Amino acid sequence: MENQDYYIIWDSSSSAAYGGSLGVYDSYELALKAMQSYVSEGGVEYLHCYLVKLNSPVSDWEQVIGYMEDNGGEWSL
């Protein structure tokens, strides 16, 4: 279980003053589907999805996808 990968969706929109986790998923597909749902519901400006190893420090988190509303709703890898 130590090598298990997780995907954390992080909201860094202005409405989330210090940012916050919106969910933890055990597959990329589930995390992407959740991100798309959050975006379609509205109210998010910036979302990030990070690949995280169990018990890894934040400095080791790897961003795998992002969403920025102010760039015309741009998704980035």
Backbone hydrogen bonds, N-H to C=O, Kabsch-Sander energy under -0.5 kcal/mol:
donor,donor_aa,acceptor,acceptor_aa,energy
4,Q,1,M,-1.6
6,Y,52,V,-2.5
7,Y,25,Y,-3.0
8,I,6,Y,-0.5
8,I,50,Y,-2.2
9,I,23,G,-2.3
10,W,8,I,-0.6
10,W,48,H,-3.2
11,D,20,G,-3.0
12,S,10,W,-0.6
12,S,46,Y,-1.9
16,A,13,S,-1.5
17,A,15,S,-0.8
19,G,16,A,-2.4
20,G,11,D,-1.4
22,L,9,I,-3.0
23,G,9,I,-0.8
25,Y,7,Y,-2.8
31,A,27,S,-2.0
32,L,28,Y,-2.8
33,K,29,E,-2.2
34,A,30,L,-2.2
35,M,31,A,-2.4
36,Q,32,L,-2.5
37,S,33,K,-1.8
38,Y,34,A,-2.5
39,V,35,M,-2.4
40,S,36,Q,-2.3
41,E,37,S,-1.8
42,G,38,Y,-0.8
42,G,39,V,-0.8
47,L,67,Y,-1.9
48,H,10,W,-2.2
49,C,65,I,-2.8
50,Y,8,I,-2.6
51,L,62,E,-3.4
52,V,6,Y,-3.1
52,V,50,Y,-0.5
54,L,4,Q,-1.5
56,S,53,K,-2.0
60,D,57,P,-2.2
61,W,58,V,-1.9
62,E,51,L,-2.1
63,Q,61,W,-0.5
64,V,49,C,-3.1
65,I,49,C,-1.3
66,G,76,S,-2.4
67,Y,47,L,-2.6
68,M,74,E,-2.5
69,E,45,E,-3.1
71,N,68,M,-0.9
72,G,69,E,-1.1
73,G,68,M,-0.6
73,G,69,E,-1.0
74,E,68,M,-1.7
76,S,66,G,-2.6
